[in-house]
Amino acid sequence: MCRQLLAQLREQYEEIESEGYQIVAVAPSKASFIKQFLDAFGPYPFEIVGDPDRQAFKAIKAKRPAKIILLSKVALGVITRRLKNIIPKDEKQAKFVKKSMTSQDVYIQGATLIFDENGDLLWKHLDESPEKHAKISKILNVIKS
């Protein structure tokens, strides 16, 4: 789960909801792990559901860059200090992040999909890599147009 995008969605929740949209986050994890995430980073005003078999991720053709590419990006980001907050300062959050790095699928990339009230896809952004999530400004532009 992208902590930064989820935090931005939490901050913009009322505005998104006022436009008639509902947020549902899907994580490639079991419900028990999502509960641990919520205990460390929550609460969220929207539902976070699990997809441990990654059926939704497969259906949208979520990207999965090679592990070596992602690990190289993380290493470079840490060295150049562009990725300062990979491990949060908060002890409970740091423990969760370290556990997720060793026990969860941190390589599968996410996506942002926006559907209309009929379930028709209005917009889709497939994350190419951890730093290339949908921008909250773009999400707001799409739902307000």
DRENFI-767162 format. One line per 10 residues: number of its first residue (from 1); their letters; for each residue y, z, x of N, C-alpha, C. Coordinates in Angstrom, 3 decimals, m for minus. Last residue first. Example, Ala and Ser with C-alpha at 12.3 -4.5 7.8 and 13.67 -1.06 7.14 Angstrom:
// DRENFI-767162
2) sa) m2.250/7.080/12.850/m1.060/7.140/13.670/0.030/7.870/12.900  m5.690/7.800/13.190/m4.500/7.800/12.300/m3.300/7.800/13.200
***
This chain:
// DRENFI-767162
145) skivnliksi) 17.154/m13.354/m14.405/17.515/m14.750/m14.712/16.846/m15.238/m15.975  16.274/m10.873/m13.767/17.549/m10.945/m14.477/17.931/m12.376/m14.845  13.983/m11.199/m12.321/13.864/m10.588/m13.646/15.159/m10.656/m14.451  15.011/m12.446/m9.980/14.034/m13.138/m10.833/14.014/m12.523/m12.233  16.688/m10.471/m8.893/17.236/m11.769/m9.303/16.299/m12.493/m10.262  14.800/m8.460/m8.303/15.831/m8.209/m9.319/16.461/m9.510/m9.807  13.384/m9.797/m6.281/12.688/m9.347/m7.484/13.699/m9.135/m8.606  15.426/m10.080/m4.380/14.831/m11.277/m4.985/14.112/m10.914/m6.284  15.860/m7.389/m3.722/16.959/m8.194/m4.275/16.428/m9.455/m4.949  13.465/m6.654/m2.582/13.806/m6.075/m3.882/14.952/m6.861/m4.527
135) kahkepsedl) 11.459/m9.160/m1.158/12.701/m8.386/m1.094/13.051/m7.893/m2.492  8.046/m8.987/m0.391/9.093/m9.486/m1.272/10.309/m8.572/m1.141  7.328/m8.517/3.126/7.140/m8.234/1.707/8.250/m8.901/0.902  6.819/m8.785/5.968/7.323/m9.872/5.124/6.959/m9.674/3.656  5.597/m6.998/7.607/7.060/m6.958/7.552/7.654/m8.013/6.620  2.833/m7.548/7.378/3.391/m6.279/6.901/4.916/m6.250/6.778  2.682/m11.000/6.247/2.404/m9.957/7.225/3.098/m8.685/6.739  3.006/m12.453/3.961/2.397/m13.112/5.124/1.937/m12.091/6.158  2.582/m11.815/0.579/3.026/m11.289/1.869/2.264/m11.993/2.981  3.446/m14.028/m1.884/2.315/m13.528/m1.101/2.854/m13.062/0.246
125) hkwlldgned) 5.044/m13.907/m4.862/5.317/m13.827/m3.421/4.075/m13.247/m2.753  5.804/m15.572/m7.824/4.758/m14.977/m6.986/5.205/m15.027/m5.529  6.823/m15.753/m11.220/7.153/m15.786/m9.802/6.064/m15.062/m9.028  5.706/m15.930/m13.757/7.063/m16.432/m13.547/7.367/m16.647/m12.071  2.752/m16.389/m15.485/3.320/m16.093/m14.179/4.691/m16.750/m14.031  2.381/m15.047/m18.716/2.535/m16.235/m17.880/3.242/m15.854/m16.583  2.269/m12.999/m20.494/1.307/m12.974/m19.399/1.366/m14.209/m18.514  4.243/m12.892/m22.288/3.022/m13.582/m22.720/1.942/m13.589/m21.639  6.374/m11.745/m20.986/5.714/m10.952/m22.028/4.432/m11.600/m22.562  5.793/m12.897/m17.559/6.597/m12.710/m18.767/5.783/m11.953/m19.810
115) filtagqiyv) 5.304/m11.435/m14.303/4.805/m12.124/m15.497/5.777/m11.927/m16.642  5.365/m11.557/m10.904/6.166/m11.222/m12.072/5.686/m12.100/m13.219  3.932/m10.139/m8.030/3.818/m11.118/m9.105/4.651/m10.637/m10.279  3.646/m9.773/m4.676/4.449/m9.363/m5.817/4.365/m10.485/m6.833  1.078/m8.623/m2.457/1.805/m9.678/m3.149/2.661/m9.040/m4.229  m0.375/m7.713/0.729/m0.090/m7.584/m0.686/0.631/m8.789/m1.248  m3.110/m8.216/2.980/m1.693/m8.197/2.655/m1.509/m8.184/1.145  m5.517/m6.372/4.714/m5.231/m7.252/3.588/m3.764/m7.101/3.206  m5.540/m4.328/6.587/m5.286/m5.692/7.041/m4.974/m6.649/5.897  m6.359/m1.898/5.827/m4.929/m2.024/6.095/m4.560/m3.438/6.531
105) dqstmskkvf) m8.591/m0.580/4.084/m8.331/m1.968/4.458/m6.828/m2.145/4.625  m9.220/2.716/5.502/m8.855/1.784/4.433/m8.641/0.385/4.986  m9.649/4.429/7.639/m10.646/4.400/6.564/m10.375/3.370/5.467  m7.654/4.443/9.532/m9.050/4.448/10.002/m10.072/4.283/8.888  m5.315/4.446/8.167/m5.481/3.468/9.248/m6.929/3.387/9.732  m5.553/6.657/6.515/m5.658/5.323/5.919/m5.881/4.255/6.984  m5.149/8.725/8.368/m6.443/8.591/7.701/m6.613/7.187/7.137  m2.465/8.263/8.991/m3.483/8.176/10.049/m4.870/8.007/9.449  m1.324/8.733/6.462/m1.200/7.423/7.103/m2.270/7.251/8.187  m1.943/11.490/6.045/m2.442/10.461/5.137/m2.432/9.086/5.810
95) kaqkedkpii) m0.533/12.659/8.153/m1.982/12.834/8.061/m2.593/11.760/7.169  2.072/11.972/7.420/1.505/11.470/8.678/m0.017/11.562/8.663  2.370/13.466/5.065/2.415/12.011/5.027/1.789/11.402/6.272  2.233/16.047/6.115/1.275/15.621/5.090/1.212/14.099/5.001  4.449/16.036/7.936/3.076/16.272/8.385/2.025/15.773/7.391  6.982/13.667/8.259/6.387/14.667/7.390/4.897/14.803/7.714  7.381/11.387/9.764/7.609/12.693/10.394/6.998/13.829/9.579  4.970/8.673/9.562/6.092/9.492/9.070/6.202/10.825/9.801  4.319/6.062/11.543/3.785/7.396/11.275/4.966/8.267/10.835  6.216/4.045/11.390/4.816/3.767/11.041/4.115/5.080/10.708
85) nklrrtivgl) 8.966/4.025/11.897/8.412/4.941/10.899/6.986/4.608/10.482  9.784/2.115/13.702/9.944/3.522/14.051/9.162/4.444/13.122  9.578/m0.710/14.648/8.702/m0.014/13.697/8.705/1.465/14.046  11.231/m1.292/16.660/11.547/m1.892/15.356/10.691/m1.275/14.261  10.714/m0.489/19.216/11.281/0.493/18.286/11.750/m0.120/16.972  9.224/m1.983/20.879/10.634/m2.383/20.732/11.399/m1.460/19.787  6.770/m0.662/20.536/7.386/m0.745/21.866/8.878/m1.055/21.753  6.286/m1.078/17.807/6.420/0.290/18.324/7.148/0.274/19.665  6.120/m3.871/17.726/7.110/m3.160/16.921/7.349/m1.744/17.399  3.911/m4.342/19.364/5.227/m4.846/19.761/6.337/m4.115/18.999
75) avkslliika) 1.935/m3.099/17.778/2.195/m2.639/19.146/3.576/m3.076/19.611  2.106/m4.681/15.456/2.378/m3.242/15.397/2.721/m2.715/16.777  1.397/m7.172/16.481/2.709/m6.991/15.859/3.086/m5.514/15.804  m1.234/m6.611/17.321/m0.222/m7.018/18.305/1.184/m6.815/17.753  m2.443/m6.103/14.873/m2.367/m5.022/15.866/m1.328/m5.344/16.939  m2.219/m8.670/13.717/m1.529/m7.512/13.128/m1.387/m6.374/14.130  m3.798/m10.152/15.516/m2.396/m10.523/15.267/m1.628/m9.330/14.705  m6.269/m8.910/15.331/m5.578/m8.909/16.621/m4.102/m9.261/16.455  m7.039/m9.437/12.678/m6.719/m8.072/13.100/m5.913/m8.051/14.397  m5.566/m12.232/11.055/m6.531/m11.708/12.023/m6.076/m10.335/12.504
65) prkakiakfa) m4.370/m11.704/7.684/m4.231/m12.191/9.067/m5.295/m11.570/9.970  m5.029/m12.378/4.712/m5.620/m11.393/5.613/m5.519/m11.962/7.034  m3.423/m12.826/1.537/m3.671/m13.206/2.933/m4.256/m12.029/3.709  m4.757/m13.285/m1.685/m3.977/m12.477/m0.744/m4.383/m12.820/0.681  m5.510/m14.747/m3.983/m5.620/m15.328/m2.639/m4.709/m14.621/m1.640  m5.719/m13.601/m6.355/m4.386/m14.131/m6.037/m4.347/m14.778/m4.662  m8.413/m12.855/m6.211/m7.966/m13.773/m7.273/m6.596/m14.380/m6.959  m8.451/m10.976/m4.148/m9.147/m12.263/m3.977/m8.626/m13.283/m4.982  m7.031/m8.935/m5.404/m6.519/m9.497/m4.153/m7.150/m10.861/m3.884  m8.745/m8.343/m7.514/m7.400/m8.865/m7.800/m6.821/m9.533/m6.558
55) qrdpdgvief) m10.969/m7.415/m6.023/m11.095/m8.560/m6.935/m9.728/m9.178/m7.245  m11.436/m5.328/m4.229/m10.422/m6.335/m3.920/m10.523/m7.591/m4.789  m12.830/m3.114/m4.747/m13.618/m4.311/m4.443/m12.742/m5.516/m4.141  m10.809/m1.279/m5.379/m11.584/m1.091/m4.151/m12.453/m2.290/m3.770  m8.199/m1.092/m6.702/m9.011/m2.304/m6.694/m9.889/m2.257/m5.436  m6.353/1.287/m8.640/m7.195/0.906/m7.528/m7.980/m0.374/m7.771  m2.868/1.574/m9.536/m4.294/1.472/m9.858/m5.068/0.967/m8.652  m0.169/3.327/m10.351/m0.783/2.714/m9.176/m2.283/2.749/m9.432  2.457/3.216/m12.748/1.045/3.403/m12.434/0.662/2.679/m11.142  5.643/4.778/m12.193/4.783/3.692/m12.655/3.371/3.926/m12.148
45) pypgfadlfq) 7.146/6.645/m10.958/7.290/6.539/m12.413/6.466/5.405/m13.013  5.456/8.685/m8.595/6.030/7.387/m8.925/6.111/7.285/m10.441  5.931/11.681/m6.573/5.367/10.898/m7.672/6.081/9.554/m7.825  4.164/10.680/m3.539/4.588/10.575/m4.933/5.614/11.611/m5.302  3.103/11.049/m1.020/4.318/10.246/m1.149/4.902/10.204/m2.559  0.876/12.805/m1.177/1.713/12.769/0.019/3.070/12.105/m0.214  m0.209/12.412/m3.682/0.029/13.793/m3.246/0.978/13.828/m2.047  m0.536/9.651/m3.594/0.464/10.229/m4.497/0.788/11.670/m4.127  m2.639/9.518/m1.726/m1.353/8.859/m1.454/m0.253/9.489/m2.299  m4.611/10.859/m3.169/m4.146/11.424/m1.903/m2.794/10.822/m1.504
35) kifsakspav) m4.903/9.023/m5.263/m4.451/10.382/m5.552/m3.922/11.053/m4.281  m5.954/6.913/m3.840/m4.629/6.752/m4.440/m4.058/8.123/m4.783  m8.440/7.968/m3.284/m7.524/7.744/m2.170/m6.097/7.552/m2.677  m9.558/8.057/m5.840/m9.424/9.301/m5.074/m8.455/9.144/m3.904  m9.644/5.357/m6.610/m8.715/6.270/m7.282/m8.506/7.559/m6.478  m9.902/3.235/m3.697/m10.470/3.979/m4.818/m9.422/4.936/m5.383  m7.901/0.316/m2.882/m8.477/1.634/m2.622/m9.088/2.211/m3.887  m5.794/m1.623/m2.660/m7.194/m1.928/m2.346/m7.974/m0.656/m2.008  m3.649/m1.186/m5.500/m3.995/m0.861/m4.118/m5.467/m1.174/m3.865  m1.046/m2.276/m7.471/m2.492/m2.344/m7.265/m2.760/m2.116/m5.783
25) aviqygesei) 1.393/m1.165/m9.754/1.021/m1.416/m8.368/m0.500/m1.368/m8.259  3.330/m2.277/m12.259/1.984/m1.771/m12.016/1.657/m2.149/m10.575  6.223/m2.066/m14.186/5.665/m2.135/m12.834/4.265/m1.549/m12.854  7.612/m4.086/m16.700/6.797/m2.914/m16.371/6.254/m3.116/m14.967  10.726/m5.158/m18.103/9.558/m5.340/m17.251/8.883/m4.003/m16.974  13.163/m5.017/m19.364/11.984/m5.293/m20.179/10.711/m5.514/m19.381  15.299/m4.162/m18.002/15.225/m5.609/m18.181/13.982/m6.017/m18.977  14.733/m1.505/m17.713/15.784/m1.869/m18.673/15.833/m3.373/m18.927  12.893/m1.584/m15.623/12.423/m1.273/m16.971/13.464/m1.680/m18.022  14.680/m2.084/m13.524/13.611/m3.038/m13.832/13.111/m2.834/m15.256
15) eeyqerlqal) 16.238/0.253/m13.635/16.863/m1.063/m13.792/15.823/m2.120/m14.171  14.297/2.218/m13.159/15.049/2.214/m14.418/15.698/0.859/m14.675  13.363/1.489/m10.504/12.498/1.520/m11.684/13.273/1.407/m12.991  14.445/1.501/m8.023/14.969/0.507/m8.965/14.235/0.518/m10.303  12.974/3.439/m6.679/14.430/3.582/m6.768/15.030/2.663/m7.838  10.425/2.306/m6.853/10.681/3.603/m7.489/12.184/3.791/m7.691  10.816/0.077/m5.272/10.525/m0.109/m6.694/10.765/1.185/m7.464  11.160/1.375/m2.824/12.260/0.586/m3.388/12.054/0.354/m4.878  8.613/2.498/m2.520/9.783/3.379/m2.585/10.979/2.637/m3.184  7.076/0.174/m2.350/6.857/1.103/m3.462/8.056/2.038/m3.626
5) lqrcm) 8.079/m0.847/0.055/8.312/m1.585/m1.189/8.099/m0.675/m2.391  7.212/1.211/1.835/8.622/0.876/1.708/8.904/0.147/0.387  4.408/1.305/1.628/5.211/2.468/1.247/6.661/2.105/0.996  2.157/m0.803/0.530/3.404/m0.844/1.285/4.310/0.282/0.810  m1.175/0.000/0.839/0.000/0.000/0.000/1.236/0.000/0.883
***
